[in-house]
Amino acid sequence: MTKQRWNDADQWIWSEQITHEPLVSTEDFQQVQAIRAGRGRCGNEVITHKPHPTHRRYTLRGVLFCGYCDRRMQRNWNNGQPCYRCRYPAEYALANKVDHPKTVYLRETDVLPDLDRWPAREFGGSRRDKTIRLLAAYGQPETDVAAEAARRRVAECDQKLARRRAALEAGADPVLVAQRMAETQAQRVAAEANLRQRGDRRRMTREEIDVMVTAIGDLAQVFSEADPNDKADAHAQIGLRPAYQPRKS
């Protein structure tokens, strides 16, 4: 990987003859370099800069959506705490036929505690078995006929390859067997490529769902006590997509 970097000043190459009219004098150039090296100090005079804003933590950054318009809510720091809002001008709501308040506003502290308790509540205790049944019944994809056919084709090719290896060991013509094996292997590769293209949407077994739910339940406590930045990354990785829609008065 090629990386471009500035050479150190002592490695610069200077032309002995001036070929172009300089934009600035050598003295001005050196003075600017000294200012930059001093990070805002010019001679005895200190150049002050505006302080950089402190890093603000938004645990639900990028994953919280407005329940009215399905747009991602914007971050908004207010009264020393993270908040989220969705502004929707009245003319846009009228044009798009969306019954949307002018501003939807939510404080993170109003939703985060309950959201942290959600994994432990849904994947543990008395609700655990019910969650497994729901995932087994509704959370699985429908059977992909083409994918099932590709999987059967791969299994058939494996059986043919095993039989032809046995025939080769039994003394069959090696040239003929090698030709048949090459054809079968090509068919297997094509079936595997078709399977990868469609994605492996095999239905999970109840035992696999049970292991997954147990893991989620064990992580619930750790997740609720995690650093806000780590928690925000975890929300994005697991595909969390909460939507906020306040009740109308």
C-alpha positions as CSV (number, residue, x, y, z in Angstrom):
1,M,0.0,0.0,0.0
2,T,1.4,3.4,-1.0
3,K,1.2,6.2,1.4
4,Q,2.1,9.8,0.6
5,R,3.8,11.8,3.4
6,W,5.5,15.1,3.7
7,N,9.3,14.8,4.0
8,D,11.0,16.4,6.9
9,A,12.4,19.8,6.3
10,D,16.0,18.6,6.5
11,Q,15.2,16.3,3.6
12,W,13.8,19.0,1.3
13,I,15.7,19.6,-2.0
14,W,16.2,23.2,-2.9
15,S,17.0,24.4,-6.4
16,E,20.2,26.4,-6.7
17,Q,18.7,28.7,-9.3
18,I,15.3,30.4,-9.0
19,T,13.2,29.1,-11.8
20,H,9.8,30.7,-10.9
21,E,9.0,34.0,-9.2
22,P,8.4,33.1,-5.5
23,L,4.9,33.8,-4.2
24,V,6.3,34.7,-0.8
25,S,9.7,35.6,0.5
26,T,11.9,33.0,2.3
27,E,11.6,35.0,5.5
28,D,7.8,35.0,5.4
29,F,7.7,31.3,4.7
30,Q,10.0,30.5,7.6
31,Q,8.0,32.7,9.9
32,V,4.8,30.9,9.0
33,Q,6.5,27.5,9.6
34,A,7.6,28.8,13.0
35,I,4.1,29.8,13.9
36,R,2.7,26.4,12.9
37,A,5.4,24.6,14.8
38,G,4.6,26.8,17.9
39,R,0.9,25.8,17.6
40,G,-0.5,29.3,17.8
41,R,2.5,31.1,19.3
42,C,3.9,34.0,17.3
43,G,6.9,35.4,19.0
44,N,5.9,36.5,22.5
45,E,2.3,36.8,21.4
46,V,-0.1,33.9,22.1
47,I,-2.8,33.4,19.5
48,T,-5.9,32.1,21.2
49,H,-8.4,29.9,19.6
50,K,-11.9,28.9,20.4
51,P,-12.0,25.7,22.6
52,H,-13.1,22.6,20.8
53,P,-16.5,21.2,21.8
54,T,-16.4,18.3,24.2
55,H,-17.4,14.9,22.9
56,R,-21.1,14.2,23.5
57,R,-22.4,10.7,23.8
58,Y,-25.5,9.6,22.0
59,T,-26.3,6.0,22.7
60,L,-29.1,5.8,20.1
61,R,-27.3,7.6,17.4
62,G,-28.3,6.5,13.9
63,V,-30.8,3.9,15.1
64,L,-33.8,5.9,16.4
65,F,-36.5,6.7,13.9
66,C,-39.6,8.9,13.9
67,G,-42.8,6.9,14.1
68,Y,-44.7,9.5,12.0
69,C,-42.5,9.9,9.0
70,D,-40.1,6.9,9.4
71,R,-37.1,9.3,9.1
72,R,-34.0,9.0,11.3
73,M,-34.2,11.4,14.2
74,Q,-31.6,14.0,14.6
75,R,-29.3,14.3,17.6
76,N,-29.9,17.4,19.8
77,W,-28.0,18.2,23.0
78,N,-30.3,20.1,25.4
79,N,-29.9,21.0,29.1
80,G,-26.8,18.9,29.4
81,Q,-28.3,15.6,28.2
82,P,-28.7,13.8,24.8
83,C,-32.0,14.3,23.1
84,Y,-33.4,13.5,19.6
85,R,-35.8,15.4,17.5
86,C,-37.6,15.3,14.1
87,R,-38.6,18.5,12.5
88,Y,-41.2,18.3,9.8
89,P,-42.5,21.6,8.3
90,A,-46.3,21.9,8.0
91,E,-46.2,22.4,4.2
92,Y,-44.2,19.1,3.8
93,A,-46.7,17.2,6.0
94,L,-49.6,18.6,4.0
95,A,-48.0,17.9,0.6
96,N,-47.1,14.3,1.6
97,K,-50.3,13.7,3.5
98,V,-48.5,12.9,6.7
99,D,-50.1,13.7,10.0
100,H,-46.9,14.9,11.6
101,P,-46.3,17.4,14.5
102,K,-44.0,20.3,13.7
103,T,-41.4,18.8,16.0
104,V,-41.2,15.4,17.6
105,Y,-38.8,15.5,20.6
106,L,-37.5,12.8,22.9
107,R,-35.0,12.7,25.7
108,E,-32.7,9.7,25.7
109,T,-33.2,9.1,29.4
110,D,-37.0,8.6,28.7
111,V,-36.4,5.5,26.5
112,L,-32.9,4.1,27.2
113,P,-33.6,2.4,30.6
114,D,-36.6,0.4,29.2
115,L,-34.6,-0.4,26.1
116,D,-31.8,-1.8,28.2
117,R,-34.2,-4.0,30.1
118,W,-35.9,-5.3,26.9
119,P,-33.4,-8.2,26.2
120,A,-33.6,-9.5,29.7
121,R,-37.4,-9.3,29.7
122,E,-38.0,-10.9,26.3
123,F,-35.2,-13.5,26.3
124,G,-35.2,-14.6,30.0
125,G,-37.4,-15.6,32.8
126,S,-41.0,-16.7,32.1
127,R,-41.1,-15.1,28.6
128,R,-38.1,-17.1,27.3
129,D,-40.1,-20.1,26.1
130,K,-42.7,-17.9,24.5
131,T,-40.0,-15.9,22.6
132,I,-38.5,-19.2,21.3
133,R,-41.9,-20.3,20.0
134,L,-42.5,-17.0,18.3
135,L,-39.1,-17.1,16.6
136,A,-39.6,-20.6,15.5
137,A,-43.1,-19.9,14.1
138,Y,-42.7,-16.4,12.6
139,G,-39.1,-15.5,12.5
140,Q,-37.9,-18.0,10.0
141,P,-37.8,-17.4,6.2
142,E,-40.0,-19.4,3.9
143,T,-38.5,-22.4,2.2
144,D,-36.5,-21.4,-0.9
145,V,-37.2,-24.0,-3.5
146,A,-34.3,-23.2,-5.7
147,A,-31.9,-23.2,-2.8
148,E,-33.2,-26.6,-1.6
149,A,-32.7,-27.9,-5.1
150,A,-29.1,-26.6,-5.2
151,R,-28.4,-28.2,-1.8
152,R,-29.7,-31.6,-3.1
153,R,-27.5,-31.2,-6.2
154,V,-24.4,-30.7,-4.0
155,A,-25.3,-33.8,-2.0
156,E,-25.8,-35.9,-5.2
157,C,-22.5,-34.7,-6.6
158,D,-20.8,-35.7,-3.3
159,Q,-22.3,-39.2,-3.6
160,K,-21.2,-39.6,-7.2
161,L,-17.6,-38.5,-6.3
162,A,-17.5,-41.0,-3.5
163,R,-18.6,-43.8,-5.9
164,R,-16.1,-42.9,-8.5
165,R,-13.3,-42.8,-6.0
166,A,-14.3,-46.3,-4.9
167,A,-14.4,-47.4,-8.6
168,L,-10.9,-46.0,-9.1
169,E,-9.6,-47.9,-6.1
170,A,-11.3,-51.0,-7.5
171,G,-9.2,-50.8,-10.7
172,A,-11.5,-48.9,-13.1
173,D,-10.0,-47.0,-16.1
174,P,-8.3,-44.0,-14.4
175,V,-8.7,-41.7,-17.5
176,L,-12.4,-42.4,-17.8
177,V,-12.9,-42.0,-14.0
178,A,-10.9,-38.7,-13.9
179,Q,-13.1,-37.3,-16.7
180,R,-16.3,-38.2,-15.0
181,M,-15.0,-36.8,-11.7
182,A,-14.1,-33.5,-13.4
183,E,-17.6,-33.2,-14.8
184,T,-19.2,-34.0,-11.4
185,Q,-16.9,-31.5,-9.6
186,A,-17.9,-28.8,-12.1
187,Q,-21.5,-29.5,-11.5
188,R,-20.9,-29.3,-7.7
189,V,-19.1,-26.0,-8.0
190,A,-22.0,-24.5,-10.1
191,A,-24.5,-25.7,-7.5
192,E,-22.5,-24.2,-4.7
193,A,-22.2,-20.9,-6.6
194,N,-25.9,-20.8,-7.0
195,L,-26.4,-21.5,-3.3
196,R,-24.1,-18.7,-2.3
197,Q,-25.8,-16.3,-4.7
198,R,-29.2,-17.0,-3.2
199,G,-27.9,-17.0,0.4
200,D,-28.1,-19.8,2.8
201,R,-31.6,-19.3,4.2
202,R,-31.9,-22.6,5.9
203,R,-34.6,-22.8,8.6
204,M,-33.1,-22.7,12.1
205,T,-33.9,-25.6,14.4
206,R,-35.5,-25.1,17.8
207,E,-32.2,-26.1,19.4
208,E,-30.3,-23.4,17.5
209,I,-32.9,-20.8,18.5
210,D,-32.6,-21.9,22.1
211,V,-28.8,-21.4,22.1
212,M,-29.2,-18.0,20.5
213,V,-31.8,-16.9,23.0
214,T,-29.7,-18.1,25.9
215,A,-26.7,-16.1,24.6
216,I,-28.8,-13.0,24.3
217,G,-30.2,-13.4,27.7
218,D,-26.8,-13.8,29.3
219,L,-25.6,-10.7,27.5
220,A,-28.5,-8.6,28.7
221,Q,-27.0,-7.5,32.0
222,V,-23.6,-6.8,30.4
223,F,-25.3,-4.8,27.7
224,S,-27.2,-2.6,30.1
225,E,-24.0,-1.7,32.0
226,A,-21.8,-1.1,28.9
227,D,-20.1,2.1,27.9
228,P,-22.5,4.3,25.9
229,N,-20.2,4.4,22.9
230,D,-19.9,0.6,22.9
231,K,-23.6,0.3,23.3
232,A,-24.2,2.6,20.4
233,D,-22.0,0.4,18.2
234,A,-23.8,-2.7,19.4
235,H,-27.2,-1.2,18.5
236,A,-26.0,-0.6,15.0
237,Q,-24.5,-4.1,14.6
238,I,-27.6,-6.0,15.8
239,G,-29.8,-3.9,13.5
240,L,-31.8,-2.3,16.3
241,R,-34.4,0.1,14.8
242,P,-36.7,1.6,17.5
243,A,-39.4,4.1,16.3
244,Y,-40.8,6.8,18.5
245,Q,-44.4,7.9,18.1
246,P,-45.8,9.9,21.0
247,R,-49.4,9.6,22.0
248,K,-51.6,12.4,20.7
249,S,-53.3,14.5,23.3
